[in-house]
Amino acid sequence: MTPIAAAKAAMELQIGQEVGVSNWITVDQPMIDQFAETTHDDQWIHIDPERAARETPFGGTIAHGFLTLSLASRFAYDCFDLEPGQVMGINYGFNKLRFLSPVRAGSRLRGRFTLSGVTQRNETDLLRETVLTIEIEGQETPALVADWLGLAVFGATS
């Protein structure tokens, strides 16, 4: 059996199951400020703690939604190793993404992954579909839920 066929068979047995939970990451004000500077998104609800405490229902600043989403890659590194014969993984995008709860500065987040599908696209690529839930420590409602697509790329067999 080729490495890609073996990986596909193993993944198919995991469809519908939780396949990983990442470590916690703290999203603090310096991280939010760096993200604002990098993306040129300096809306005051992210970078002005005093005003955000005064004028929002959040009690302070909140992280950018895209900052929260960008941590998905870090969470995936905690949860997924390369399969035997796999040479790389590539972010392929999202089918659905919803931001459900704001992430207050100082919150801790982690990613939870459930495998929802796997399809062999060609001789070298498996398309892995996972439901990613980014949880906020101590909160029932997650920060976001997304249907995330990733390509597991294997070495050519010919």
Helices and strands as residue ranges (DSSP letters): H 3-12, E 18-21, E 25-27, H 29-39, H 44-47, H 49-55, H 65-70, H 72-79, E 86-99, E 107-120, E 125-136, E 144-154
